[in-house]
Amino acid sequence: MYHSQGIPLYLNGELSNPRSIAKACQIAEGGGYMRDYVQDEKGRIARVEFDFIEDK
């Protein structure tokens, strides 16, 4: 949904796309992905970041 609205998506700090993010989430071993919504100065979502978080 965000991608179709022109909001950039990042996977581990690099510009990505919905297909790559979905694949990474499906095959993630030893952890999972945390979604972080980054807002602009007006409080609108400016980008969505997916970062791998390792299980302890």
All heavy atoms as atom14 arrays in JSON, in Angstrom:
{
  "sequence": "MYHSQGIPLYLNGELSNPRSIAKACQIAEGGGYMRDYVQDEKGRIARVEFDFIEDK",
  "atom14_mask": [
    [1, 1, 1, 1, 1, 1, 1, 1, 0, 0, 0, 0, 0, 0],
    [1, 1, 1, 1, 1, 1, 1, 1, 1, 1, 1, 1, 0, 0],
    [1, 1, 1, 1, 1, 1, 1, 1, 1, 1, 0, 0, 0, 0],
    [1, 1, 1, 1, 1, 1, 0, 0, 0, 0, 0, 0, 0, 0],
    [1, 1, 1, 1, 1, 1, 1, 1, 1, 0, 0, 0, 0, 0],
    [1, 1, 1, 1, 0, 0, 0, 0, 0, 0, 0, 0, 0, 0],
    [1, 1, 1, 1, 1, 1, 1, 1, 0, 0, 0, 0, 0, 0],
    [1, 1, 1, 1, 1, 1, 1, 0, 0, 0, 0, 0, 0, 0],
    [1, 1, 1, 1, 1, 1, 1, 1, 0, 0, 0, 0, 0, 0],
    [1, 1, 1, 1, 1, 1, 1, 1, 1, 1, 1, 1, 0, 0],
    [1, 1, 1, 1, 1, 1, 1, 1, 0, 0, 0, 0, 0, 0],
    [1, 1, 1, 1, 1, 1, 1, 1, 0, 0, 0, 0, 0, 0],
    [1, 1, 1, 1, 0, 0, 0, 0, 0, 0, 0, 0, 0, 0],
    [1, 1, 1, 1, 1, 1, 1, 1, 1, 0, 0, 0, 0, 0],
    [1, 1, 1, 1, 1, 1, 1, 1, 0, 0, 0, 0, 0, 0],
    [1, 1, 1, 1, 1, 1, 0, 0, 0, 0, 0, 0, 0, 0],
    [1, 1, 1, 1, 1, 1, 1, 1, 0, 0, 0, 0, 0, 0],
    [1, 1, 1, 1, 1, 1, 1, 0, 0, 0, 0, 0, 0, 0],
    [1, 1, 1, 1, 1, 1, 1, 1, 1, 1, 1, 0, 0, 0],
    [1, 1, 1, 1, 1, 1, 0, 0, 0, 0, 0, 0, 0, 0],
    [1, 1, 1, 1, 1, 1, 1, 1, 0, 0, 0, 0, 0, 0],
    [1, 1, 1, 1, 1, 0, 0, 0, 0, 0, 0, 0, 0, 0],
    [1, 1, 1, 1, 1, 1, 1, 1, 1, 0, 0, 0, 0, 0],
    [1, 1, 1, 1, 1, 0, 0, 0, 0, 0, 0, 0, 0, 0],
    [1, 1, 1, 1, 1, 1, 0, 0, 0, 0, 0, 0, 0, 0],
    [1, 1, 1, 1, 1, 1, 1, 1, 1, 0, 0, 0, 0, 0],
    [1, 1, 1, 1, 1, 1, 1, 1, 0, 0, 0, 0, 0, 0],
    [1, 1, 1, 1, 1, 0, 0, 0, 0, 0, 0, 0, 0, 0],
    [1, 1, 1, 1, 1, 1, 1, 1, 1, 0, 0, 0, 0, 0],
    [1, 1, 1, 1, 0, 0, 0, 0, 0, 0, 0, 0, 0, 0],
    [1, 1, 1, 1, 0, 0, 0, 0, 0, 0, 0, 0, 0, 0],
    [1, 1, 1, 1, 0, 0, 0, 0, 0, 0, 0, 0, 0, 0],
    [1, 1, 1, 1, 1, 1, 1, 1, 1, 1, 1, 1, 0, 0],
    [1, 1, 1, 1, 1, 1, 1, 1, 0, 0, 0, 0, 0, 0],
    [1, 1, 1, 1, 1, 1, 1, 1, 1, 1, 1, 0, 0, 0],
    [1, 1, 1, 1, 1, 1, 1, 1, 0, 0, 0, 0, 0, 0],
    [1, 1, 1, 1, 1, 1, 1, 1, 1, 1, 1, 1, 0, 0],
    [1, 1, 1, 1, 1, 1, 1, 0, 0, 0, 0, 0, 0, 0],
    [1, 1, 1, 1, 1, 1, 1, 1, 1, 0, 0, 0, 0, 0],
    [1, 1, 1, 1, 1, 1, 1, 1, 0, 0, 0, 0, 0, 0],
    [1, 1, 1, 1, 1, 1, 1, 1, 1, 0, 0, 0, 0, 0],
    [1, 1, 1, 1, 1, 1, 1, 1, 1, 0, 0, 0, 0, 0],
    [1, 1, 1, 1, 0, 0, 0, 0, 0, 0, 0, 0, 0, 0],
    [1, 1, 1, 1, 1, 1, 1, 1, 1, 1, 1, 0, 0, 0],
    [1, 1, 1, 1, 1, 1, 1, 1, 0, 0, 0, 0, 0, 0],
    [1, 1, 1, 1, 1, 0, 0, 0, 0, 0, 0, 0, 0, 0],
    [1, 1, 1, 1, 1, 1, 1, 1, 1, 1, 1, 0, 0, 0],
    [1, 1, 1, 1, 1, 1, 1, 0, 0, 0, 0, 0, 0, 0],
    [1, 1, 1, 1, 1, 1, 1, 1, 1, 0, 0, 0, 0, 0],
    [1, 1, 1, 1, 1, 1, 1, 1, 1, 1, 1, 0, 0, 0],
    [1, 1, 1, 1, 1, 1, 1, 1, 0, 0, 0, 0, 0, 0],
    [1, 1, 1, 1, 1, 1, 1, 1, 1, 1, 1, 0, 0, 0],
    [1, 1, 1, 1, 1, 1, 1, 1, 0, 0, 0, 0, 0, 0],
    [1, 1, 1, 1, 1, 1, 1, 1, 1, 0, 0, 0, 0, 0],
    [1, 1, 1, 1, 1, 1, 1, 1, 0, 0, 0, 0, 0, 0],
    [1, 1, 1, 1, 1, 1, 1, 1, 1, 0, 0, 0, 0, 0]
  ],
  "atom14_positions": [
    [[0.83, -1.19, 0.0], [0.0, 0.0, 0.0], [0.88, 1.26, 0.0], [0.63, 2.18, -0.76], [-0.93, -0.04, 1.21], [-1.78, 1.2, 1.34], [-2.95, 1.16, 2.71], [-1.9, 1.52, 4.07], [0.0, 0.0, 0.0], [0.0, 0.0, 0.0], [0.0, 0.0, 0.0], [0.0, 0.0, 0.0], [0.0, 0.0, 0.0], [0.0, 0.0, 0.0]],
    [[1.88, 1.29, 0.87], [2.73, 2.48, 0.94], [3.49, 2.7, -0.36], [3.6, 3.83, -0.84], [3.71, 2.38, 2.11], [3.02, 2.4, 3.45], [2.96, 1.26, 4.23], [2.4, 3.55, 3.9], [2.31, 1.27, 5.46], [1.75, 3.57, 5.12], [1.7, 2.43, 5.89], [1.05, 2.45, 7.09], [0.0, 0.0, 0.0], [0.0, 0.0, 0.0]],
    [[4.0, 1.63, -0.93], [4.76, 1.73, -2.18], [3.89, 2.33, -3.29], [4.35, 3.18, -4.04], [5.26, 0.35, -2.58], [6.2, 0.34, -3.73], [5.85, 0.7, -4.99], [7.51, 0.02, -3.8], [6.86, 0.6, -5.8], [7.9, 0.18, -5.09], [0.0, 0.0, 0.0], [0.0, 0.0, 0.0], [0.0, 0.0, 0.0], [0.0, 0.0, 0.0]],
    [[2.64, 1.89, -3.37], [1.74, 2.4, -4.41], [1.39, 3.87, -4.2], [0.98, 4.55, -5.14], [0.46, 1.56, -4.46], [-0.29, 1.71, -3.28], [0.0, 0.0, 0.0], [0.0, 0.0, 0.0], [0.0, 0.0, 0.0], [0.0, 0.0, 0.0], [0.0, 0.0, 0.0], [0.0, 0.0, 0.0], [0.0, 0.0, 0.0], [0.0, 0.0, 0.0]],
    [[1.6, 4.37, -2.98], [1.36, 5.79, -2.69], [2.63, 6.63, -2.88], [2.65, 7.8, -2.55], [0.84, 5.95, -1.26], [-0.52, 5.34, -1.06], [-0.97, 5.41, 0.39], [-0.28, 5.91, 1.27], [-2.15, 4.87, 0.65], [0.0, 0.0, 0.0], [0.0, 0.0, 0.0], [0.0, 0.0, 0.0], [0.0, 0.0, 0.0], [0.0, 0.0, 0.0]],
    [[3.7, 5.99, -3.35], [4.94, 6.71, -3.61], [5.84, 6.84, -2.39], [6.82, 7.59, -2.42], [0.0, 0.0, 0.0], [0.0, 0.0, 0.0], [0.0, 0.0, 0.0], [0.0, 0.0, 0.0], [0.0, 0.0, 0.0], [0.0, 0.0, 0.0], [0.0, 0.0, 0.0], [0.0, 0.0, 0.0], [0.0, 0.0, 0.0], [0.0, 0.0, 0.0]],
    [[5.54, 6.12, -1.33], [6.36, 6.17, -0.11], [7.47, 5.14, -0.26], [7.21, 3.96, -0.48], [5.5, 5.89, 1.13], [4.45, 7.0, 1.29], [6.37, 5.78, 2.38], [3.41, 6.74, 2.35], [0.0, 0.0, 0.0], [0.0, 0.0, 0.0], [0.0, 0.0, 0.0], [0.0, 0.0, 0.0], [0.0, 0.0, 0.0], [0.0, 0.0, 0.0]],
    [[8.73, 5.58, -0.16], [9.83, 4.64, -0.33], [9.92, 3.62, 0.79], [9.62, 3.91, 1.95], [11.08, 5.53, -0.36], [10.66, 6.86, 0.13], [9.18, 6.95, 0.06], [0.0, 0.0, 0.0], [0.0, 0.0, 0.0], [0.0, 0.0, 0.0], [0.0, 0.0, 0.0], [0.0, 0.0, 0.0], [0.0, 0.0, 0.0], [0.0, 0.0, 0.0]],
    [[10.34, 2.41, 0.43], [10.5, 1.32, 1.38], [11.98, 0.95, 1.44], [12.65, 0.86, 0.41], [9.7, 0.1, 0.91], [8.22, 0.31, 0.66], [7.6, -0.95, 0.07], [7.51, 0.71, 1.93], [0.0, 0.0, 0.0], [0.0, 0.0, 0.0], [0.0, 0.0, 0.0], [0.0, 0.0, 0.0], [0.0, 0.0, 0.0], [0.0, 0.0, 0.0]],
    [[12.48, 0.74, 2.65], [13.88, 0.4, 2.85], [13.99, -0.93, 3.58], [13.25, -1.2, 4.52], [14.59, 1.48, 3.66], [14.85, 2.73, 2.86], [13.85, 3.65, 2.62], [16.1, 2.97, 2.32], [14.07, 4.78, 1.87], [16.35, 4.1, 1.57], [15.32, 5.01, 1.34], [15.56, 6.13, 0.59], [0.0, 0.0, 0.0], [0.0, 0.0, 0.0]],
    [[14.92, -1.76, 3.14], [15.2, -3.04, 3.76], [16.65, -3.01, 4.23], [17.57, -2.89, 3.4], [14.98, -4.18, 2.76], [15.24, -5.6, 3.25], [14.29, -5.95, 4.4], [15.07, -6.59, 2.12], [0.0, 0.0, 0.0], [0.0, 0.0, 0.0], [0.0, 0.0, 0.0], [0.0, 0.0, 0.0], [0.0, 0.0, 0.0], [0.0, 0.0, 0.0]],
    [[16.83, -3.05, 5.54], [18.17, -2.99, 6.13], [18.98, -1.8, 5.6], [20.15, -1.92, 5.26], [18.92, -4.3, 5.9], [18.28, -5.44, 6.66], [17.84, -5.27, 7.79], [18.22, -6.6, 6.04], [0.0, 0.0, 0.0], [0.0, 0.0, 0.0], [0.0, 0.0, 0.0], [0.0, 0.0, 0.0], [0.0, 0.0, 0.0], [0.0, 0.0, 0.0]],
    [[18.33, -0.65, 5.51], [19.01, 0.58, 5.15], [19.13, 0.86, 3.66], [19.66, 1.9, 3.27], [0.0, 0.0, 0.0], [0.0, 0.0, 0.0], [0.0, 0.0, 0.0], [0.0, 0.0, 0.0], [0.0, 0.0, 0.0], [0.0, 0.0, 0.0], [0.0, 0.0, 0.0], [0.0, 0.0, 0.0], [0.0, 0.0, 0.0], [0.0, 0.0, 0.0]],
    [[18.64, -0.04, 2.81], [18.75, 0.16, 1.37], [17.36, 0.22, 0.74], [16.46, -0.51, 1.12], [19.55, -0.96, 0.73], [20.99, -0.98, 1.2], [21.85, -1.88, 0.35], [21.49, -2.17, -0.79], [22.91, -2.29, 0.86], [0.0, 0.0, 0.0], [0.0, 0.0, 0.0], [0.0, 0.0, 0.0], [0.0, 0.0, 0.0], [0.0, 0.0, 0.0]],
    [[17.2, 1.1, -0.25], [15.94, 1.24, -0.96], [15.53, -0.12, -1.51], [16.36, -0.84, -2.07], [16.08, 2.26, -2.09], [14.8, 2.69, -2.79], [13.81, 3.3, -1.8], [15.12, 3.67, -3.9], [0.0, 0.0, 0.0], [0.0, 0.0, 0.0], [0.0, 0.0, 0.0], [0.0, 0.0, 0.0], [0.0, 0.0, 0.0], [0.0, 0.0, 0.0]],
    [[14.26, -0.48, -1.34], [13.81, -1.82, -1.73], [12.43, -1.74, -2.35], [11.94, -0.66, -2.69], [13.82, -2.73, -0.49], [13.63, -4.07, -0.87], [0.0, 0.0, 0.0], [0.0, 0.0, 0.0], [0.0, 0.0, 0.0], [0.0, 0.0, 0.0], [0.0, 0.0, 0.0], [0.0, 0.0, 0.0], [0.0, 0.0, 0.0], [0.0, 0.0, 0.0]],
    [[11.79, -2.9, -2.48], [10.44, -2.98, -3.05], [9.64, -4.02, -2.26], [10.21, -4.83, -1.52], [10.53, -3.36, -4.53], [11.21, -4.68, -4.75], [10.71, -5.73, -4.34], [12.38, -4.65, -5.38], [0.0, 0.0, 0.0], [0.0, 0.0, 0.0], [0.0, 0.0, 0.0], [0.0, 0.0, 0.0], [0.0, 0.0, 0.0], [0.0, 0.0, 0.0]],
    [[8.31, -4.0, -2.42], [7.47, -4.9, -1.62], [7.81, -6.37, -1.79], [7.8, -7.13, -0.81], [6.05, -4.61, -2.13], [6.12, -3.22, -2.64], [7.5, -3.08, -3.23], [0.0, 0.0, 0.0], [0.0, 0.0, 0.0], [0.0, 0.0, 0.0], [0.0, 0.0, 0.0], [0.0, 0.0, 0.0], [0.0, 0.0, 0.0], [0.0, 0.0, 0.0]],
    [[8.13, -6.8, -2.99], [8.43, -8.22, -3.23], [9.68, -8.66, -2.47], [9.7, -9.71, -1.82], [8.6, -8.48, -4.72], [8.93, -9.94, -5.01], [8.89, -10.23, -6.46], [7.46, -10.3, -6.81], [6.99, -10.3, -8.03], [7.8, -10.22, -9.04], [5.71, -10.37, -8.26], [0.0, 0.0, 0.0], [0.0, 0.0, 0.0], [0.0, 0.0, 0.0]],
    [[10.73, -7.86, -2.51], [11.97, -8.2, -1.81], [11.77, -8.21, -0.3], [12.32, -9.07, 0.4], [13.07, -7.21, -2.17], [13.41, -7.32, -3.52], [0.0, 0.0, 0.0], [0.0, 0.0, 0.0], [0.0, 0.0, 0.0], [0.0, 0.0, 0.0], [0.0, 0.0, 0.0], [0.0, 0.0, 0.0], [0.0, 0.0, 0.0], [0.0, 0.0, 0.0]],
    [[10.98, -7.29, 0.2], [10.72, -7.23, 1.64], [9.91, -8.44, 2.08], [10.21, -9.07, 3.09], [10.02, -5.91, 2.01], [11.01, -4.75, 1.81], [9.49, -5.94, 3.44], [10.39, -3.37, 1.87], [0.0, 0.0, 0.0], [0.0, 0.0, 0.0], [0.0, 0.0, 0.0], [0.0, 0.0, 0.0], [0.0, 0.0, 0.0], [0.0, 0.0, 0.0]],
    [[8.88, -8.81, 1.32], [8.07, -9.98, 1.66], [8.92, -11.24, 1.66], [8.8, -12.08, 2.56], [6.91, -10.12, 0.68], [0.0, 0.0, 0.0], [0.0, 0.0, 0.0], [0.0, 0.0, 0.0], [0.0, 0.0, 0.0], [0.0, 0.0, 0.0], [0.0, 0.0, 0.0], [0.0, 0.0, 0.0], [0.0, 0.0, 0.0], [0.0, 0.0, 0.0]],
    [[9.79, -11.38, 0.67], [10.66, -12.56, 0.6], [11.6, -12.61, 1.79], [11.78, -13.66, 2.41], [11.45, -12.55, -0.7], [12.29, -13.78, -0.89], [12.98, -13.78, -2.23], [13.82, -15.04, -2.4], [14.48, -15.07, -3.69], [0.0, 0.0, 0.0], [0.0, 0.0, 0.0], [0.0, 0.0, 0.0], [0.0, 0.0, 0.0], [0.0, 0.0, 0.0]],
    [[12.2, -11.47, 2.14], [13.12, -11.43, 3.28], [12.4, -11.8, 4.57], [12.95, -12.54, 5.4], [13.74, -10.03, 3.41], [0.0, 0.0, 0.0], [0.0, 0.0, 0.0], [0.0, 0.0, 0.0], [0.0, 0.0, 0.0], [0.0, 0.0, 0.0], [0.0, 0.0, 0.0], [0.0, 0.0, 0.0], [0.0, 0.0, 0.0], [0.0, 0.0, 0.0]],
    [[11.18, -11.35, 4.74], [10.41, -11.67, 5.95], [10.07, -13.15, 6.02], [10.06, -13.75, 7.1], [9.15, -10.83, 6.02], [9.44, -9.08, 6.33], [0.0, 0.0, 0.0], [0.0, 0.0, 0.0], [0.0, 0.0, 0.0], [0.0, 0.0, 0.0], [0.0, 0.0, 0.0], [0.0, 0.0, 0.0], [0.0, 0.0, 0.0], [0.0, 0.0, 0.0]],
    [[9.8, -13.77, 4.88], [9.44, -15.18, 4.83], [10.63, -16.09, 5.15], [10.46, -17.13, 5.77], [8.88, -15.55, 3.47], [7.52, -14.98, 3.21], [7.04, -15.28, 1.8], [7.78, -15.74, 0.95], [5.77, -14.98, 1.54], [0.0, 0.0, 0.0], [0.0, 0.0, 0.0], [0.0, 0.0, 0.0], [0.0, 0.0, 0.0], [0.0, 0.0, 0.0]],
    [[11.81, -15.72, 4.69], [12.96, -16.6, 4.86], [13.86, -16.22, 6.03], [14.89, -16.85, 6.25], [13.8, -16.69, 3.56], [14.39, -15.34, 3.19], [12.98, -17.26, 2.43], [15.37, -15.39, 2.03], [0.0, 0.0, 0.0], [0.0, 0.0, 0.0], [0.0, 0.0, 0.0], [0.0, 0.0, 0.0], [0.0, 0.0, 0.0], [0.0, 0.0, 0.0]],
    [[13.47, -15.21, 6.78], [14.29, -14.75, 7.91], [14.48, -15.88, 8.92], [13.53, -16.49, 9.38], [13.64, -13.55, 8.58], [0.0, 0.0, 0.0], [0.0, 0.0, 0.0], [0.0, 0.0, 0.0], [0.0, 0.0, 0.0], [0.0, 0.0, 0.0], [0.0, 0.0, 0.0], [0.0, 0.0, 0.0], [0.0, 0.0, 0.0], [0.0, 0.0, 0.0]],
    [[15.73, -16.16, 9.22], [16.06, -17.18, 10.22], [16.82, -16.5, 11.35], [17.65, -15.63, 11.12], [16.92, -18.28, 9.61], [16.19, -19.12, 8.59], [17.05, -20.26, 8.09], [18.03, -20.61, 8.75], [16.72, -20.79, 7.02], [0.0, 0.0, 0.0], [0.0, 0.0, 0.0], [0.0, 0.0, 0.0], [0.0, 0.0, 0.0], [0.0, 0.0, 0.0]],
    [[16.51, -16.91, 12.56], [17.22, -16.36, 13.71], [16.79, -14.96, 14.09], [17.49, -14.26, 14.8], [0.0, 0.0, 0.0], [0.0, 0.0, 0.0], [0.0, 0.0, 0.0], [0.0, 0.0, 0.0], [0.0, 0.0, 0.0], [0.0, 0.0, 0.0], [0.0, 0.0, 0.0], [0.0, 0.0, 0.0], [0.0, 0.0, 0.0], [0.0, 0.0, 0.0]],
    [[15.61, -14.56, 13.62], [15.11, -13.23, 13.96], [13.92, -12.86, 13.1], [13.29, -13.71, 12.48], [0.0, 0.0, 0.0], [0.0, 0.0, 0.0], [0.0, 0.0, 0.0], [0.0, 0.0, 0.0], [0.0, 0.0, 0.0], [0.0, 0.0, 0.0], [0.0, 0.0, 0.0], [0.0, 0.0, 0.0], [0.0, 0.0, 0.0], [0.0, 0.0, 0.0]],
    [[13.64, -11.59, 13.06], [12.51, -11.09, 12.28], [12.76, -9.64, 11.89], [13.79, -9.06, 12.25], [0.0, 0.0, 0.0], [0.0, 0.0, 0.0], [0.0, 0.0, 0.0], [0.0, 0.0, 0.0], [0.0, 0.0, 0.0], [0.0, 0.0, 0.0], [0.0, 0.0, 0.0], [0.0, 0.0, 0.0], [0.0, 0.0, 0.0], [0.0, 0.0, 0.0]],
    [[11.83, -9.08, 11.18], [11.97, -7.71, 10.71], [11.06, -6.77, 11.49], [9.89, -7.07, 11.71], [11.67, -7.62, 9.22], [12.84, -8.12, 8.4], [12.96, -9.46, 8.09], [13.83, -7.25, 7.99], [14.04, -9.93, 7.37], [14.9, -7.7, 7.26], [15.01, -9.04, 6.96], [16.09, -9.49, 6.25], [0.0, 0.0, 0.0], [0.0, 0.0, 0.0]],
    [[11.61, -5.66, 11.91], [10.87, -4.63, 12.61], [10.55, -3.52, 11.61], [11.42, -3.08, 10.86], [11.7, -4.05, 13.76], [10.99, -2.93, 14.5], [12.0, -2.22, 15.83], [13.24, -1.37, 14.88], [0.0, 0.0, 0.0], [0.0, 0.0, 0.0], [0.0, 0.0, 0.0], [0.0, 0.0, 0.0], [0.0, 0.0, 0.0], [0.0, 0.0, 0.0]],
    [[9.32, -3.09, 11.6], [8.88, -2.01, 10.72], [8.96, -0.69, 11.47], [8.51, -0.59, 12.61], [7.44, -2.28, 10.3], [6.94, -1.39, 9.22], [5.53, -1.7, 8.84], [5.28, -3.14, 8.82], [4.17, -3.69, 8.38], [3.19, -2.94, 7.94], [4.0, -4.99, 8.4], [0.0, 0.0, 0.0], [0.0, 0.0, 0.0], [0.0, 0.0, 0.0]],
    [[9.54, 0.31, 10.83], [9.67, 1.64, 11.44], [9.14, 2.67, 10.47], [9.55, 2.72, 9.31], [11.14, 1.92, 11.76], [11.34, 3.21, 12.52], [10.42, 3.65, 13.23], [12.44, 3.79, 12.4], [0.0, 0.0, 0.0], [0.0, 0.0, 0.0], [0.0, 0.0, 0.0], [0.0, 0.0, 0.0], [0.0, 0.0, 0.0], [0.0, 0.0, 0.0]],
    [[8.21, 3.48, 10.94], [7.61, 4.53, 10.12], [8.34, 5.83, 10.41], [8.32, 6.32, 11.53], [6.12, 4.68, 10.44], [5.33, 3.44, 10.16], [5.08, 2.51, 11.16], [4.84, 3.18, 8.89], [4.35, 1.36, 10.91], [4.12, 2.03, 8.62], [3.88, 1.13, 9.64], [3.15, -0.01, 9.38], [0.0, 0.0, 0.0], [0.0, 0.0, 0.0]],
    [[8.95, 6.41, 9.38], [9.68, 7.67, 9.52], [8.78, 8.78, 9.0], [8.29, 8.73, 7.87], [11.01, 7.63, 8.73], [11.75, 8.94, 8.87], [11.87, 6.46, 9.2], [0.0, 0.0, 0.0], [0.0, 0.0, 0.0], [0.0, 0.0, 0.0], [0.0, 0.0, 0.0], [0.0, 0.0, 0.0], [0.0, 0.0, 0.0], [0.0, 0.0, 0.0]],
    [[8.57, 9.8, 9.84], [7.66, 10.89, 9.48], [8.42, 12.11, 8.98], [9.58, 12.33, 9.34], [6.84, 11.3, 10.7], [5.96, 10.19, 11.23], [5.17, 10.63, 12.45], [5.44, 11.65, 13.07], [4.19, 9.84, 12.82], [0.0, 0.0, 0.0], [0.0, 0.0, 0.0], [0.0, 0.0, 0.0], [0.0, 0.0, 0.0], [0.0, 0.0, 0.0]],
    [[7.73, 12.91, 8.17], [8.3, 14.19, 7.75], [7.95, 15.26, 8.79], [7.36, 14.95, 9.84], [7.82, 14.58, 6.35], [6.32, 14.83, 6.24], [5.63, 14.94, 7.28], [5.82, 14.93, 5.11], [0.0, 0.0, 0.0], [0.0, 0.0, 0.0], [0.0, 0.0, 0.0], [0.0, 0.0, 0.0], [0.0, 0.0, 0.0], [0.0, 0.0, 0.0]],
    [[8.3, 16.49, 8.52], [8.08, 17.57, 9.48], [6.61, 17.87, 9.76], [6.27, 18.49, 10.76], [8.8, 18.85, 9.03], [8.33, 19.42, 7.71], [8.9, 18.72, 6.49], [9.87, 17.97, 6.6], [8.34, 18.93, 5.4], [0.0, 0.0, 0.0], [0.0, 0.0, 0.0], [0.0, 0.0, 0.0], [0.0, 0.0, 0.0], [0.0, 0.0, 0.0]],
    [[5.72, 17.38, 8.89], [4.28, 17.6, 9.08], [3.6, 16.38, 9.7], [2.38, 16.35, 9.81], [3.63, 17.95, 7.75], [4.08, 19.28, 7.2], [3.35, 19.62, 5.94], [3.84, 20.97, 5.43], [3.14, 21.37, 4.21], [0.0, 0.0, 0.0], [0.0, 0.0, 0.0], [0.0, 0.0, 0.0], [0.0, 0.0, 0.0], [0.0, 0.0, 0.0]],
    [[4.38, 15.37, 10.06], [3.83, 14.19, 10.69], [3.31, 13.13, 9.73], [2.7, 12.16, 10.16], [0.0, 0.0, 0.0], [0.0, 0.0, 0.0], [0.0, 0.0, 0.0], [0.0, 0.0, 0.0], [0.0, 0.0, 0.0], [0.0, 0.0, 0.0], [0.0, 0.0, 0.0], [0.0, 0.0, 0.0], [0.0, 0.0, 0.0], [0.0, 0.0, 0.0]],
    [[3.55, 13.31, 8.44], [3.13, 12.32, 7.44], [4.22, 11.27, 7.28], [5.4, 11.55, 7.48], [2.87, 13.0, 6.1], [1.74, 14.02, 6.14], [1.61, 14.69, 4.81], [2.86, 15.43, 4.57], [2.97, 16.47, 3.78], [1.94, 16.9, 3.1], [4.13, 17.09, 3.62], [0.0, 0.0, 0.0], [0.0, 0.0, 0.0], [0.0, 0.0, 0.0]],
    [[3.83, 10.08, 6.9], [4.81, 9.03, 6.7], [5.66, 9.37, 5.47], [5.13, 9.55, 4.37], [4.13, 7.66, 6.53], [3.4, 7.29, 7.82], [5.15, 6.58, 6.15], [2.58, 6.04, 7.72], [0.0, 0.0, 0.0], [0.0, 0.0, 0.0], [0.0, 0.0, 0.0], [0.0, 0.0, 0.0], [0.0, 0.0, 0.0], [0.0, 0.0, 0.0]],
    [[6.97, 9.47, 5.68], [7.89, 9.83, 4.61], [8.57, 8.59, 4.03], [8.96, 8.58, 2.86], [8.94, 10.8, 5.12], [0.0, 0.0, 0.0], [0.0, 0.0, 0.0], [0.0, 0.0, 0.0], [0.0, 0.0, 0.0], [0.0, 0.0, 0.0], [0.0, 0.0, 0.0], [0.0, 0.0, 0.0], [0.0, 0.0, 0.0], [0.0, 0.0, 0.0]],
    [[8.75, 7.55, 4.85], [9.35, 6.3, 4.41], [9.07, 5.22, 5.44], [8.77, 5.52, 6.59], [10.85, 6.47, 4.18], [11.62, 6.77, 5.45], [13.02, 7.24, 5.18], [13.99, 6.16, 5.18], [15.26, 6.32, 4.9], [15.72, 7.5, 4.55], [16.08, 5.32, 4.92], [0.0, 0.0, 0.0], [0.0, 0.0, 0.0], [0.0, 0.0, 0.0]],
    [[9.17, 3.98, 4.99], [8.97, 2.84, 5.89], [10.25, 2.0, 5.81], [10.71, 1.66, 4.72], [7.75, 1.99, 5.49], [7.56, 0.84, 6.47], [6.49, 2.84, 5.44], [0.0, 0.0, 0.0], [0.0, 0.0, 0.0], [0.0, 0.0, 0.0], [0.0, 0.0, 0.0], [0.0, 0.0, 0.0], [0.0, 0.0, 0.0], [0.0, 0.0, 0.0]],
    [[10.81, 1.71, 6.98], [12.05, 0.96, 7.04], [11.79, -0.41, 7.68], [11.07, -0.5, 8.68], [13.1, 1.71, 7.86], [13.45, 3.06, 7.29], [14.43, 3.84, 8.14], [14.77, 3.38, 9.25], [14.85, 4.91, 7.7], [0.0, 0.0, 0.0], [0.0, 0.0, 0.0], [0.0, 0.0, 0.0], [0.0, 0.0, 0.0], [0.0, 0.0, 0.0]],
    [[12.4, -1.44, 7.12], [12.31, -2.8, 7.65], [13.74, -3.2, 8.03], [14.61, -3.29, 7.17], [11.76, -3.77, 6.61], [10.32, -3.5, 6.26], [9.98, -2.52, 5.34], [9.3, -4.22, 6.85], [8.66, -2.27, 5.01], [7.98, -3.99, 6.54], [7.66, -3.0, 5.63], [0.0, 0.0, 0.0], [0.0, 0.0, 0.0], [0.0, 0.0, 0.0]],
    [[13.97, -3.41, 9.32], [15.3, -3.75, 9.81], [15.26, -5.1, 10.51], [14.37, -5.39, 11.31], [15.8, -2.69, 10.79], [15.99, -1.34, 10.11], [16.69, -1.29, 9.1], [15.42, -0.34, 10.59], [0.0, 0.0, 0.0], [0.0, 0.0, 0.0], [0.0, 0.0, 0.0], [0.0, 0.0, 0.0], [0.0, 0.0, 0.0], [0.0, 0.0, 0.0]],
    [[16.27, -5.93, 10.21], [16.37, -7.26, 10.78], [16.75, -7.15, 12.26], [17.69, -6.45, 12.62], [17.39, -8.12, 10.05], [17.44, -9.52, 10.54], [16.44, -10.41, 10.21], [18.48, -9.96, 11.34], [16.46, -11.73, 10.66], [18.51, -11.27, 11.8], [17.5, -12.14, 11.46], [0.0, 0.0, 0.0], [0.0, 0.0, 0.0], [0.0, 0.0, 0.0]],
    [[16.0, -7.85, 13.1], [16.27, -7.91, 14.53], [16.56, -9.37, 14.88], [15.71, -10.24, 14.7], [15.06, -7.41, 15.36], [14.66, -6.0, 14.94], [15.36, -7.48, 16.84], [15.71, -4.94, 15.16], [0.0, 0.0, 0.0], [0.0, 0.0, 0.0], [0.0, 0.0, 0.0], [0.0, 0.0, 0.0], [0.0, 0.0, 0.0], [0.0, 0.0, 0.0]],
    [[17.75, -9.6, 15.38], [18.18, -10.96, 15.69], [17.58, -11.44, 17.0], [17.52, -10.7, 17.98], [19.71, -11.0, 15.8], [20.3, -12.37, 15.86], [21.81, -12.34, 15.78], [22.37, -11.37, 15.27], [22.4, -13.31, 16.27], [0.0, 0.0, 0.0], [0.0, 0.0, 0.0], [0.0, 0.0, 0.0], [0.0, 0.0, 0.0], [0.0, 0.0, 0.0]],
    [[17.08, -12.69, 16.99], [16.58, -13.31, 18.22], [17.74, -13.56, 19.18], [18.85, -13.83, 18.73], [15.9, -14.65, 17.93], [14.56, -14.5, 17.26], [13.94, -13.43, 17.36], [14.12, -15.48, 16.61], [0.0, 0.0, 0.0], [0.0, 0.0, 0.0], [0.0, 0.0, 0.0], [0.0, 0.0, 0.0], [0.0, 0.0, 0.0], [0.0, 0.0, 0.0]],
    [[17.46, -13.46, 20.46], [18.48, -13.75, 21.45], [18.33, -15.13, 21.99], [17.35, -15.73, 22.02], [18.41, -12.74, 22.6], [18.82, -11.37, 22.17], [18.87, -10.46, 23.35], [19.37, -9.1, 22.9], [19.61, -8.22, 23.98], [0.0, 0.0, 0.0], [0.0, 0.0, 0.0], [0.0, 0.0, 0.0], [0.0, 0.0, 0.0], [0.0, 0.0, 0.0]]
  ]
}
